[in-house]
Amino acid sequence: MEGEIAFEVPRDAATSLRLRLASPLIDHRMDAMAEIEVPKVDTATVDKWATQKEAVVVEQPEVVS
């Protein structure tokens, strides 16, 4: 599968993010976890996004080989 993920974060944290994916949700000892660095954006871009009135359009996921 390939697709987009949309989420909200505090504005002051939006320029430097990492996404952690794991199962189960609570105790991660000895479990597999993926940590992905989210591409960096500058403060001006975050400010621009914060003032947008229209909703973000997320693309439909698709199956890839």
ZIRA-V166766 format. One record per residue. N is the residue number from 1. RES is the residue in three letters. PHI is phi in radians with two decimals (none if undefined). D_CENTER is the distance of its C-alpha to the mean C-alpha in whole Angstrom. Layout:
n = <N,N>
res = <RES,RES>
phi = <PHI,PHI>
d_center = <D_CENTER,D_CENTER>
This chain:
n = <1,2,3,4,5,6,7,8,9,10,11,12,13,14,15,16,17,18,19,20,21,22,23,24,25,26,27,28,29,30,31,32,33,34,35,36,37,38,39,40,41,42,43,44,45,46,47,48,49,50,51,52,53,54,55,56,57,58,59,60,61,62,63,64,65>
res = <MET,GLU,GLY,GLU,ILE,ALA,PHE,GLU,VAL,PRO,ARG,ASP,ALA,ALA,THR,SER,LEU,ARG,LEU,ARG,LEU,ALA,SER,PRO,LEU,ILE,ASP,HIS,ARG,MET,ASP,ALA,MET,ALA,GLU,ILE,GLU,VAL,PRO,LYS,VAL,ASP,THR,ALA,THR,VAL,ASP,LYS,TRP,ALA,THR,GLN,LYS,GLU,ALA,VAL,VAL,VAL,GLU,GLN,PRO,GLU,VAL,VAL,SER>
phi = <none,-2.38,-3.01,-1.82,-2.17,-2.00,-2.70,-1.84,-2.38,-1.03,-0.97,-1.27,-1.77,-1.23,-1.56,-2.61,-2.22,-2.30,-1.91,-1.90,-2.09,-2.76,-2.53,-1.38,-1.34,-1.72,-1.76,-1.71,-1.09,1.09,-1.87,-1.31,-2.56,-1.88,-2.05,-2.05,-1.36,-1.35,-0.91,-1.25,-2.26,-1.56,-1.06,-1.09,-1.18,-1.07,-1.05,-1.12,-1.07,-1.15,-1.64,-1.17,-1.59,-1.40,-1.24,-1.31,-1.73,-1.74,-1.16,-1.21,-1.18,-2.42,-1.45,-2.14,-1.69>
d_center = <16,14,12,9,6,6,6,8,9,12,13,15,12,10,12,11,8,8,6,9,11,14,17,19,17,20,22,20,23,24,21,19,16,13,11,9,9,6,9,11,12,15,16,18,15,14,17,17,14,16,19,18,20,19,16,13,14,12,14,16,15,18,20,20,23>
